[in-house]
């Protein structure tokens, strides 16, 4: 049995993580922390947990966590996990980080996109990016894993077979993504206030969204040449889900049947990617750890459409996948 600590337990992704871990046969949730909710039961913050877990929320104390847990899931804001990672890892704890702190390899690029100096720059090149479909073997050996962003997961999975095989021009890729409101987190914001976002569809952070360098970095690791993308995110008035459409230019004439075979072969070893013929909808993957992908060839361009649940495959489910690989369990356990 692996004892687990959850840092930042009051958010949406933490709730999804707790629900998954409660049905995991090899996990005991032993610690839950929150800066805002210290001293109250988890079920007071997340009423859906009433009668399912008897655990109080505590203040973050890394030295105490090491005595009571074997693995840490950190759902803390950007910049916080990296400031406490060293004392956690030095005690032998293994860490899955939900924030963007370790998703980029370069501290200067992190500073440019996140507007602050990185608290733990020396560790960046050593951290494994937690997308099992691309980095499974490295995840198995890792002590710290950077859980991917939800947008990048949908985009990278939709493009990786094309980039890896050299089928498309790596510098001519457009990514159009639409996300439910829960992707913005639980903290109140004007843009996600109900009267602002209900019955309205809007683009945001065009050309400067922080997931852009993450997508480019990870795809470049699978490509013979650097990858460049134009990424445009949209906020759509639904609770959960992401649908991503990518547009890329093939370097030679392609047939849909051959591309489907490429995708099926690429993802055959990976249980949570479903390559489908129909046009998938966000409801098809809602409340699951699946990413559904299809593709079409239109006027000489390759279009891929991928959808997933941003709170599960885009966050908590991927974290459990990573946890399973790190501890030698079946990748699908609890999922």
VOTI-696210 format. One record per residue (C-alpha): x, y, z; residue number from 1; residue in three letters. Coordinates in nm, 2 decimals, always signed. Each point is the difference from the previous one (the first is absolute). Example, Ala and Ser with C-alpha at 12.3 -4.5 7.8 and 13.67 -1.06 7.14 Angstrom:
<recs>
((+1.23 -0.45 +0.78) 1 "ALA") ((+0.14 +0.34 -0.07) 2 "SER") 
</recs>
This chain:
<recs>
((+0.00 +0.00 +0.00) 1 "UNK") ((+0.14 +0.34 -0.10) 2 "UNK") ((-0.08 +0.29 +0.23) 3 "UNK") ((-0.08 +0.31 -0.20) 4 "UNK") ((+0.00 +0.37 +0.09) 5 "UNK") ((-0.20 +0.26 -0.20) 6 "UNK") ((+0.12 +0.35 +0.02) 7 "UNK") ((-0.25 +0.27 -0.10) 8 "UNK") ((-0.30 -0.23 +0.06) 9 "UNK") ((-0.28 +0.26 -0.04) 10 "UNK") ((+0.00 +0.04 -0.38) 11 "UNK") ((-0.19 -0.18 -0.28) 12 "UNK") ((+0.29 -0.22 -0.11) 13 "UNK") ((+0.07 -0.10 +0.36) 14 "UNK") ((-0.36 -0.11 +0.03) 15 "UNK") ((+0.02 -0.21 -0.31) 16 "UNK") ((+0.33 -0.15 +0.12) 17 "UNK") ((-0.15 -0.09 +0.34) 18 "UNK") ((-0.29 -0.17 -0.17) 19 "UNK") ((+0.23 -0.21 -0.21) 20 "UNK") ((+0.23 -0.09 +0.28) 21 "UNK") ((-0.28 -0.11 +0.23) 22 "UNK") ((-0.07 -0.28 -0.24) 23 "UNK") ((+0.37 -0.09 -0.05) 24 "UNK") ((+0.07 -0.33 +0.18) 25 "UNK") ((+0.36 +0.09 +0.08) 26 "UNK") ((-0.04 +0.36 +0.14) 27 "UNK") ((-0.06 +0.15 +0.34) 28 "UNK") ((-0.07 +0.37 +0.00) 29 "UNK") ((+0.19 +0.10 +0.32) 30 "UNK") ((+0.05 +0.38 -0.03) 31 "UNK") ((-0.20 +0.29 -0.16) 32 "UNK") ((+0.11 +0.36 +0.02) 33 "UNK") ((-0.13 +0.34 -0.09) 34 "UNK") ((+0.10 +0.35 +0.09) 35 "UNK") ((-0.36 +0.13 +0.00) 36 "UNK") ((-0.19 -0.30 +0.15) 37 "UNK") ((+0.23 -0.11 +0.29) 38 "UNK") ((-0.18 -0.17 +0.29) 39 "UNK") ((-0.32 -0.11 -0.18) 40 "UNK") ((-0.09 -0.35 -0.13) 41 "UNK") ((+0.05 -0.07 -0.37) 42 "UNK") ((-0.37 -0.07 -0.02) 43 "UNK") ((-0.08 +0.36 +0.11) 44 "UNK") ((+0.19 +0.13 -0.30) 45 "UNK") ((-0.12 -0.27 -0.24) 46 "UNK") ((-0.34 -0.11 +0.12) 47 "UNK") ((-0.01 -0.29 -0.26) 48 "UNK") ((+0.27 -0.17 +0.22) 49 "UNK") ((-0.24 -0.02 +0.30) 50 "UNK") ((+0.02 -0.35 +0.15) 51 "UNK") ((+0.27 -0.10 -0.24) 52 "UNK") ((+0.31 +0.13 +0.18) 53 "UNK") ((+0.07 +0.10 +0.36) 54 "UNK") ((+0.29 +0.24 -0.03) 55 "UNK") ((+0.06 +0.36 +0.11) 56 "UNK") ((+0.18 +0.26 -0.20) 57 "UNK") ((+0.33 +0.12 +0.15) 58 "UNK") ((+0.25 +0.28 -0.06) 59 "UNK") ((+0.29 -0.08 -0.23) 60 "UNK") ((+0.30 -0.13 +0.20) 61 "UNK") ((+0.25 -0.19 -0.23) 62 "UNK") ((+0.20 -0.15 +0.29) 63 "UNK") ((-0.32 -0.15 +0.15) 64 "UNK") ((-0.13 -0.13 -0.33) 65 "UNK") ((+0.31 -0.22 -0.05) 66 "UNK") ((-0.08 -0.19 +0.32) 67 "UNK") ((-0.35 -0.08 -0.11) 68 "UNK") ((+0.01 -0.05 -0.38) 69 "UNK") ((+0.20 -0.18 -0.27) 70 "UNK") ((-0.12 +0.20 -0.30) 71 "UNK") ((-0.12 +0.36 -0.04) 72 "UNK") ((-0.25 +0.14 -0.25) 73 "UNK") ((+0.05 +0.37 -0.01) 74 "UNK") ((-0.30 +0.20 -0.12) 75 "UNK") ((+0.15 +0.33 +0.11) 76 "UNK") ((+0.02 +0.32 -0.21) 77 "UNK") ((+0.28 +0.07 -0.24) 78 "UNK") ((+0.33 +0.09 +0.17) 79 "UNK") ((-0.10 -0.17 +0.33) 80 "UNK") ((+0.09 -0.36 -0.05) 81 "UNK") ((+0.35 +0.08 -0.13) 82 "UNK") ((+0.07 +0.20 +0.32) 83 "UNK") ((-0.07 -0.31 +0.22) 84 "UNK") ((+0.11 -0.28 -0.23) 85 "UNK") ((+0.35 -0.03 +0.14) 86 "UNK") ((-0.09 -0.09 +0.36) 87 "UNK") ((-0.26 -0.24 -0.12) 88 "UNK") ((+0.22 -0.19 -0.24) 89 "UNK") ((+0.30 +0.00 +0.24) 90 "UNK") ((-0.21 -0.21 +0.24) 91 "UNK") ((-0.06 -0.27 -0.27) 92 "UNK") ((-0.35 +0.11 -0.09) 93 "UNK") ((-0.11 -0.03 -0.37) 94 "UNK") ((-0.18 +0.29 -0.15) 95 "UNK") ((-0.26 +0.06 -0.27) 96 "UNK") ((-0.04 +0.37 -0.06) 97 "UNK") ((-0.32 +0.14 -0.16) 98 "UNK") ((+0.13 +0.35 -0.05) 99 "UNK") ((+0.22 +0.13 -0.28) 100 "UNK") ((+0.31 +0.03 +0.22) 101 "UNK") ((+0.19 -0.29 -0.16) 102 "UNK") ((-0.16 -0.02 -0.35) 103 "UNK") ((+0.27 +0.21 -0.17) 104 "UNK") ((+0.37 -0.09 -0.02) 105 "UNK") ((+0.14 +0.35 +0.01) 106 "UNK") ((-0.03 +0.24 +0.29) 107 "UNK") ((+0.03 +0.31 -0.22) 108 "UNK") ((-0.29 -0.12 -0.21) 109 "UNK") ((-0.21 -0.06 +0.31) 110 "UNK") ((+0.07 +0.35 +0.12) 111 "UNK") ((-0.09 +0.15 -0.34) 112 "UNK") ((-0.34 -0.18 -0.01) 113 "UNK") ((-0.09 -0.01 +0.37) 114 "UNK") ((+0.14 +0.34 +0.10) 115 "UNK") ((+0.20 -0.12 +0.30) 116 "UNK") ((+0.34 -0.16 +0.06) 117 "UNK") ((-0.01 -0.38 +0.04) 118 "UNK") ((+0.05 -0.11 +0.37) 119 "UNK") ((+0.19 -0.32 -0.09) 120 "UNK") ((+0.17 +0.05 -0.34) 121 "UNK") ((+0.27 -0.27 +0.04) 122 "UNK") ((-0.26 -0.27 +0.02) 123 "UNK") ((-0.18 +0.09 -0.32) 124 "UNK") ((+0.20 -0.22 -0.25) 125 "UNK") ((-0.04 -0.30 +0.23) 126 "UNK") ((-0.38 +0.00 +0.02) 127 "UNK") ((-0.20 -0.24 -0.21) 128 "UNK") ((-0.30 +0.13 -0.20) 129 "UNK") ((-0.30 -0.21 +0.12) 130 "UNK") ((-0.16 -0.10 -0.33) 131 "UNK") ((+0.01 -0.38 +0.01) 132 "UNK") ((-0.08 -0.03 -0.37) 133 "UNK") ((+0.34 +0.15 -0.08) 134 "UNK") ((+0.22 -0.04 +0.31) 135 "UNK") ((-0.12 -0.32 +0.17) 136 "UNK") ((+0.34 -0.15 +0.07) 137 "UNK") ((+0.15 +0.31 +0.15) 138 "UNK") ((-0.31 +0.05 +0.22) 139 "UNK") ((+0.05 -0.34 +0.15) 140 "UNK") ((+0.34 +0.10 +0.13) 141 "UNK") ((-0.08 +0.36 +0.10) 142 "UNK") ((+0.00 +0.15 +0.35) 143 "UNK") ((-0.18 +0.31 -0.13) 144 "UNK") ((-0.24 +0.03 -0.29) 145 "UNK") ((-0.15 +0.31 -0.15) 146 "UNK") ((-0.36 -0.07 -0.07) 147 "UNK") ((-0.09 +0.15 -0.35) 148 "UNK") ((-0.24 +0.28 -0.05) 149 "UNK") ((-0.35 -0.08 -0.12) 150 "UNK") ((+0.02 +0.19 -0.33) 151 "UNK") ((+0.35 -0.14 -0.08) 152 "UNK") ((-0.12 -0.36 +0.06) 153 "UNK") ((-0.28 +0.04 -0.26) 154 "UNK") ((+0.23 +0.17 -0.25) 155 "UNK") ((+0.31 -0.21 +0.04) 156 "UNK") ((-0.19 -0.33 -0.02) 157 "UNK") ((-0.17 +0.12 -0.32) 158 "UNK") ((+0.33 +0.09 -0.16) 159 "UNK") ((+0.26 -0.23 +0.14) 160 "UNK") ((-0.03 -0.28 -0.26) 161 "UNK") ((+0.02 +0.25 -0.28) 162 "UNK") ((+0.30 +0.18 +0.14) 163 "UNK") ((+0.18 -0.32 +0.10) 164 "UNK") ((-0.04 -0.15 -0.34) 165 "UNK") ((+0.11 +0.31 -0.19) 166 "UNK") ((-0.33 +0.01 -0.18) 167 "UNK") ((-0.06 +0.37 +0.05) 168 "UNK") ((+0.19 +0.33 -0.02) 169 "UNK") ((+0.10 +0.06 +0.37) 170 "UNK") ((-0.01 +0.38 -0.04) 171 "UNK") ((-0.35 +0.03 -0.15) 172 "UNK") ((-0.24 -0.12 +0.26) 173 "UNK") ((-0.32 +0.18 +0.12) 174 "UNK") ((-0.17 -0.12 +0.32) 175 "UNK") ((-0.36 +0.11 +0.09) 176 "UNK") ((-0.12 -0.10 +0.34) 177 "UNK") ((-0.32 +0.05 +0.20) 178 "UNK") ((-0.02 -0.07 +0.37) 179 "UNK") ((-0.27 -0.02 +0.27) 180 "UNK") ((+0.01 +0.26 +0.28) 181 "UNK") ((+0.14 -0.24 +0.26) 182 "UNK") ((+0.33 +0.02 -0.18) 183 "UNK") ((+0.05 +0.35 +0.15) 184 "UNK") ((-0.01 -0.15 +0.35) 185 "UNK") ((-0.23 +0.06 +0.30) 186 "UNK") ((+0.13 +0.34 +0.11) 187 "UNK") ((-0.26 +0.27 -0.11) 188 "UNK") ((+0.10 +0.21 -0.30) 189 "UNK") ((-0.20 +0.26 -0.20) 190 "UNK") ((+0.03 -0.19 -0.33) 191 "UNK") ((-0.14 -0.32 +0.15) 192 "UNK") ((-0.27 +0.17 +0.20) 193 "UNK") ((-0.33 -0.15 -0.11) 194 "UNK") ((-0.16 +0.31 -0.16) 195 "UNK") ((+0.33 +0.07 -0.19) 196 "UNK") ((+0.06 -0.34 -0.15) 197 "UNK") ((-0.35 -0.16 -0.03) 198 "UNK") ((-0.14 -0.01 -0.35) 199 "UNK") ((+0.32 +0.15 -0.13) 200 "UNK") ((+0.30 -0.14 -0.19) 201 "UNK") ((+0.33 +0.19 +0.01) 202 "UNK") ((+0.37 -0.03 -0.10) 203 "UNK") ((+0.27 +0.11 +0.24) 204 "UNK") ((+0.37 +0.04 +0.03) 205 "UNK") ((+0.05 -0.02 -0.37) 206 "UNK") ((+0.37 -0.04 -0.08) 207 "UNK") ((+0.11 +0.01 +0.36) 208 "UNK") ((-0.17 -0.29 +0.18) 209 "UNK") ((+0.24 -0.18 +0.24) 210 "UNK") ((-0.07 -0.34 -0.14) 211 "UNK") ((+0.15 +0.10 -0.34) 212 "UNK") ((+0.37 -0.07 +0.10) 213 "UNK") ((-0.11 -0.32 +0.18) 214 "UNK") ((-0.16 -0.14 -0.32) 215 "UNK") ((+0.30 +0.11 -0.21) 216 "UNK") ((+0.25 -0.15 +0.24) 217 "UNK") ((-0.16 -0.34 +0.03) 218 "UNK") ((-0.08 -0.04 -0.37) 219 "UNK") ((+0.36 +0.11 -0.08) 220 "UNK") ((+0.13 -0.29 +0.21) 221 "UNK") ((-0.19 -0.24 -0.24) 222 "UNK") ((+0.11 +0.17 -0.32) 223 "UNK") ((+0.32 +0.02 -0.20) 224 "UNK") ((-0.05 +0.38 -0.02) 225 "UNK") ((-0.13 +0.27 +0.24) 226 "UNK") ((-0.37 +0.03 +0.01) 227 "UNK") ((-0.18 +0.34 -0.02) 228 "UNK") ((-0.38 +0.04 +0.05) 229 "UNK") ((-0.26 +0.27 +0.00) 230 "UNK") ((-0.22 -0.08 +0.30) 231 "UNK") ((-0.34 +0.17 +0.06) 232 "UNK") ((-0.20 -0.10 +0.31) 233 "UNK") ((-0.37 +0.07 +0.05) 234 "UNK") ((-0.23 +0.00 +0.30) 235 "UNK") ((-0.33 -0.18 -0.06) 236 "UNK") ((-0.29 +0.01 +0.24) 237 "UNK") ((+0.00 -0.36 +0.13) 238 "UNK") ((+0.14 -0.14 +0.33) 239 "UNK") ((+0.26 -0.24 -0.14) 240 "UNK") ((+0.16 -0.13 -0.32) 241 "UNK") ((+0.24 +0.11 -0.27) 242 "UNK") ((-0.03 -0.04 -0.37) 243 "UNK") ((+0.31 +0.08 -0.21) 244 "UNK") ((+0.03 +0.02 -0.38) 245 "UNK") ((+0.34 +0.02 -0.16) 246 "UNK") ((+0.09 +0.10 -0.35) 247 "UNK") ((+0.33 -0.12 -0.15) 248 "UNK") ((+0.16 -0.01 -0.35) 249 "UNK") ((+0.12 -0.35 -0.12) 250 "UNK") ((+0.34 -0.02 -0.17) 251 "UNK") ((-0.14 -0.24 -0.26) 252 "UNK") ((-0.34 -0.12 -0.12) 253 "UNK") ((-0.18 -0.19 +0.27) 254 "UNK") ((-0.30 -0.22 +0.02) 255 "UNK") ((-0.24 -0.01 +0.30) 256 "UNK") ((+0.01 -0.38 +0.02) 257 "UNK") ((+0.38 +0.01 +0.03) 258 "UNK") ((-0.02 +0.27 +0.27) 259 "UNK") ((-0.25 -0.20 +0.20) 260 "UNK") ((+0.23 -0.30 -0.01) 261 "UNK") ((+0.29 +0.23 +0.11) 262 "UNK") ((-0.20 +0.12 +0.30) 263 "UNK") ((-0.13 -0.35 +0.09) 264 "UNK") ((+0.35 -0.15 +0.00) 265 "UNK") ((+0.15 +0.29 +0.19) 266 "UNK") ((-0.26 -0.02 +0.28) 267 "UNK") ((-0.05 -0.38 +0.00) 268 "UNK") ((+0.20 -0.04 +0.33) 269 "UNK") ((-0.18 +0.28 +0.18) 270 "UNK") ((-0.33 -0.09 +0.16) 271 "UNK") ((-0.14 +0.36 +0.04) 272 "UNK") ((+0.02 +0.12 -0.36) 273 "UNK") ((-0.29 -0.10 -0.22) 274 "UNK") ((+0.04 +0.05 -0.38) 275 "UNK") ((-0.35 +0.03 -0.14) 276 "UNK") ((-0.15 +0.04 -0.34) 277 "UNK") ((-0.29 +0.22 +0.11) 278 "UNK") ((+0.03 +0.37 +0.10) 279 "UNK") ((+0.04 -0.02 +0.38) 280 "UNK") ((-0.18 +0.23 +0.24) 281 "UNK") ((+0.10 +0.11 +0.35) 282 "UNK") ((-0.28 -0.20 +0.15) 283 "UNK") ((+0.16 -0.32 -0.14) 284 "UNK") ((+0.30 +0.04 +0.23) 285 "UNK") ((-0.16 +0.19 +0.29) 286 "UNK") ((+0.07 -0.15 +0.34) 287 "UNK") ((+0.25 -0.25 -0.15) 288 "UNK") ((+0.37 -0.01 -0.05) 289 "UNK") ((-0.03 -0.05 -0.37) 290 "UNK") ((+0.12 +0.23 -0.28) 291 "UNK") ((-0.20 -0.06 -0.32) 292 "UNK") ((+0.17 +0.09 -0.33) 293 "UNK") ((-0.11 +0.00 -0.36) 294 "UNK") ((+0.14 +0.16 -0.31) 295 "UNK") ((-0.10 +0.12 -0.35) 296 "UNK") ((+0.19 +0.12 -0.31) 297 "UNK") ((-0.16 +0.32 -0.14) 298 "UNK") ((+0.14 +0.19 -0.29) 299 "UNK") ((+0.35 -0.14 +0.05) 300 "UNK") ((+0.01 +0.07 +0.37) 301 "UNK") ((-0.02 -0.25 +0.28) 302 "UNK") ((-0.25 +0.08 +0.27) 303 "UNK") ((+0.00 -0.19 +0.33) 304 "UNK") ((-0.28 +0.03 +0.26) 305 "UNK") ((+0.07 -0.11 +0.35) 306 "UNK") ((-0.22 +0.03 +0.31) 307 "UNK") ((+0.05 -0.08 +0.37) 308 "UNK") ((-0.12 +0.08 +0.35) 309 "UNK") ((+0.22 +0.29 +0.11) 310 "UNK") ((-0.03 -0.10 +0.37) 311 "UNK") ((+0.08 -0.37 -0.06) 312 "UNK") ((+0.21 -0.09 -0.30) 313 "UNK") ((+0.11 +0.37 +0.00) 314 "UNK") ((+0.10 -0.01 +0.37) 315 "UNK") ((-0.10 -0.25 +0.27) 316 "UNK") ((-0.03 -0.31 -0.21) 317 "UNK") ((+0.34 +0.07 -0.16) 318 "UNK") ((+0.14 +0.04 +0.35) 319 "UNK") ((-0.13 -0.34 +0.10) 320 "UNK") ((+0.14 -0.15 -0.32) 321 "UNK") ((+0.34 +0.15 +0.10) 322 "UNK") ((-0.03 -0.12 +0.36) 323 "UNK") ((-0.07 -0.35 -0.12) 324 "UNK") ((+0.30 -0.01 -0.23) 325 "UNK") ((+0.23 +0.14 +0.27) 326 "UNK") ((-0.11 -0.26 +0.25) 327 "UNK") ((-0.01 -0.30 -0.23) 328 "UNK") ((-0.38 -0.04 -0.01) 329 "UNK") ((-0.21 -0.07 -0.30) 330 "UNK") ((-0.04 +0.33 -0.19) 331 "UNK") ((-0.38 -0.03 +0.00) 332 "UNK") ((-0.03 -0.07 +0.38) 333 "UNK") ((-0.26 +0.23 +0.15) 334 "UNK") ((-0.10 +0.14 -0.34) 335 "UNK") 
</recs>
